[in-house]
Amino acid sequence: MSSIKESFDLEGKVAIITGSSKGIGKSIAQGLAEFGASVVISSRSQESVDKVVEEFTSKGLKAIGVACHIGKADQREFLIKKTNEHFGGIDVLVNNAAINPVYAPIEKAEEAVFDKIMDINVKAPWILSNLTWPFMQQRGGGSVINIASVEALHPGEGLGLYSTSKAALLMLTKNLAKEWGQYGIRANVICPGLIKTKFSAALWQNEKLLQKIEKTLPVSRMGMPNEMAGLVCLLASDAGAYMTGGVYNADGGYMIAG
Ligand SMILES: NC(=O)c1ccc[n+]([C@@H]2O[C@H](COP(=O)([O-])OP(=O)(O)OC[C@H]3O[C@@H](n4cnc5c(N)ncnc54)[C@H](OP(=O)(O)O)[C@@H]3O)[C@@H](O)[C@H]2O)c1
């Protein structure tokens, strides 16, 4: 009987994680690297990614840092090129970086904001997936993991455009899974609930609002970034070999609350 524990091993795999200089992305990168993957730390700031690489490599993890603003075509291409040059292939892509520039009623949002959100949260993951596709195909398979949000499934408050973009990312993932299954490439989407990062600070720094949210959650608390990493490691590894086109919530029960 083959070892189930060993099926989580990511030794020899190469993973790109966008937006991994902090927050959820950094935890995901740590998790993948601890399971043996060579990881590419990426964000808009070379200085920030270099710091994470230093932290990881000092612990014996395998990591390089490549700055990439995912909204910029030349930087996306550079990220993929550099990864391949350094590690000789790509097996895992985690589309984690995203933006939410506004908390506003939907009728108040500017058209330019709509375009920006869609560019970063939907178009960039689509193009990055396409750019990694030939490399995954060459390897005989791969895993794309998209970080959406419970907002993809259930509308919140003042997050209309963000919510819409994450719903689009969810459907993009299902289509990738359907079309690329023939190449051995799997695609899955994770929907985090409220996680304590800079991104969500406006929510959890508002004590009254936080109390209200936590009161409705079955786990009675917000999540921490490192609580997102295990699911990604499963989906990236052979332990998740039969999982594709799936939508997995990591939300403290938000989707069953109320
Ligand atoms: N936190 C939550 O409650 C929550 C809930 C549901 C879903 N999510 C999702 O989880 C993901 C990660 O969010 P987080 O909470 O971990 O955010 P975070 O702590 O603010 O980290 C965001 C990361 O993305 C990078 N980044 C931002 N814009 C970028 C761009 N245009 N190109 C490349 N990198 C960029 C940031 O670094 P630089 O500033 O150096 O670029 C940073 O490394 C997002 O997809 C978000 O929608 C978060």
The ligand as an SDF file (V2000), in Angstrom:
LIG
                    3D

 48 52  0  0  0  0  0  0  0  0999 V2000
   -8.0090   38.8790    4.5080 N   0  0  0  0  0  0  0  0  0  0  0  0
   -9.2500   38.4640    4.3070 C   0  0  0  0  0  0  0  0  0  0  0  0
  -10.1440   38.6100    5.1620 O   0  0  0  0  0  0  0  0  0  0  0  0
   -9.6180   37.8010    3.0090 C   0  0  0  0  0  0  0  0  0  0  0  0
  -10.8830   37.2030    2.9190 C   0  0  0  0  0  0  0  0  0  0  0  0
  -11.2390   36.5730    1.7390 C   0  0  0  0  0  0  0  0  0  0  0  0
  -10.3540   36.5280    0.6830 C   0  0  0  0  0  0  0  0  0  0  0  0
   -9.1330   37.1240    0.8040 N   0  0  0  0  0  0  0  0  0  0  0  0
   -8.2400   37.0510   -0.3600 C   0  0  0  0  0  0  0  0  0  0  0  0
   -6.9820   36.5420    0.0430 O   0  0  0  0  0  0  0  0  0  0  0  0
   -5.9660   37.0220   -0.8280 C   0  0  0  0  0  0  0  0  0  0  0  0
   -4.8040   37.5650   -0.0380 C   0  0  0  0  0  0  0  0  0  0  0  0
   -5.2480   38.6260    0.7770 O   0  0  0  0  0  0  0  0  0  0  0  0
   -4.5490   39.0120    2.1520 P   0  0  0  0  0  0  0  0  0  0  0  0
   -5.6380   39.2480    3.1080 O   0  0  0  0  0  0  0  0  0  0  0  0
   -3.4870   38.0650    2.4920 O   0  0  0  0  0  0  0  0  0  0  0  0
   -3.9090   40.4460    1.7540 O   0  0  0  0  0  0  0  0  0  0  0  0
   -2.6130   41.2270    2.2740 P   0  0  0  0  0  0  0  0  0  0  0  0
   -2.1800   40.7510    3.6150 O   0  0  0  0  0  0  0  0  0  0  0  0
   -2.9240   42.6670    2.0880 O   0  0  0  0  0  0  0  0  0  0  0  0
   -1.4900   40.7830    1.2270 O   0  0  0  0  0  0  0  0  0  0  0  0
   -1.6560   41.0650   -0.1320 C   0  0  0  0  0  0  0  0  0  0  0  0
   -0.4270   40.6240   -0.8860 C   0  0  0  0  0  0  0  0  0  0  0  0
   -0.6090   40.8890   -2.2670 O   0  0  0  0  0  0  0  0  0  0  0  0
    0.4120   41.7760   -2.7380 C   0  0  0  0  0  0  0  0  0  0  0  0
   -0.1790   42.5840   -3.7880 N   0  0  0  0  0  0  0  0  0  0  0  0
   -1.1300   43.5400   -3.6860 C   0  0  0  0  0  0  0  0  0  0  0  0
   -1.4290   44.0370   -4.8870 N   0  0  0  0  0  0  0  0  0  0  0  0
   -0.6550   43.3560   -5.7870 C   0  0  0  0  0  0  0  0  0  0  0  0
   -0.5140   43.4030   -7.1720 C   0  0  0  0  0  0  0  0  0  0  0  0
   -1.1980   44.2600   -7.9380 N   0  0  0  0  0  0  0  0  0  0  0  0
    0.3750   42.5700   -7.7770 N   0  0  0  0  0  0  0  0  0  0  0  0
    1.0830   41.6950   -7.0300 C   0  0  0  0  0  0  0  0  0  0  0  0
    0.9960   41.6120   -5.7120 N   0  0  0  0  0  0  0  0  0  0  0  0
    0.1300   42.4330   -5.0860 C   0  0  0  0  0  0  0  0  0  0  0  0
    0.9160   42.5000   -1.4840 C   0  0  0  0  0  0  0  0  0  0  0  0
    2.2400   42.9370   -1.5470 O   0  0  0  0  0  0  0  0  0  0  0  0
    2.7150   44.3550   -2.1990 P   0  0  0  0  0  0  0  0  0  0  0  0
    1.9310   45.4000   -1.5210 O   0  0  0  0  0  0  0  0  0  0  0  0
    4.1830   44.3910   -1.9090 O   0  0  0  0  0  0  0  0  0  0  0  0
    2.4320   44.2410   -3.6540 O   0  0  0  0  0  0  0  0  0  0  0  0
    0.8260   41.3590   -0.4670 C   0  0  0  0  0  0  0  0  0  0  0  0
    1.9340   40.5010   -0.5960 O   0  0  0  0  0  0  0  0  0  0  0  0
   -6.6650   38.0200   -1.7580 C   0  0  0  0  0  0  0  0  0  0  0  0
   -7.0030   37.3650   -2.9650 O   0  0  0  0  0  0  0  0  0  0  0  0
   -7.9360   38.3730   -1.0160 C   0  0  0  0  0  0  0  0  0  0  0  0
   -8.9600   38.7860   -1.8840 O   0  0  0  0  0  0  0  0  0  0  0  0
   -8.7450   37.7650    1.9320 C   0  0  0  0  0  0  0  0  0  0  0  0
  1  2  1  0
  2  3  2  0
  2  4  1  0
  4  5  1  0
  4 48  2  0
  5  6  2  0
  6  7  1  0
  7  8  2  0
  8  9  1  0
  8 48  1  0
  9 10  1  0
  9 46  1  0
 10 11  1  0
 11 12  1  0
 11 44  1  0
 12 13  1  0
 13 14  1  0
 14 15  2  0
 14 16  1  0
 14 17  1  0
 17 18  1  0
 18 19  2  0
 18 20  1  0
 18 21  1  0
 21 22  1  0
 22 23  1  0
 23 24  1  0
 23 42  1  0
 24 25  1  0
 25 26  1  0
 25 36  1  0
 26 27  1  0
 26 35  1  0
 27 28  2  0
 28 29  1  0
 29 30  1  0
 29 35  2  0
 30 31  1  0
 30 32  2  0
 32 33  1  0
 33 34  2  0
 34 35  1  0
 36 37  1  0
 36 42  1  0
 37 38  1  0
 38 39  2  0
 38 40  1  0
 38 41  1  0
 42 43  1  0
 44 45  1  0
 44 46  1  0
 46 47  1  0
M  CHG  2   8   1  16  -1
M  END
$$$$
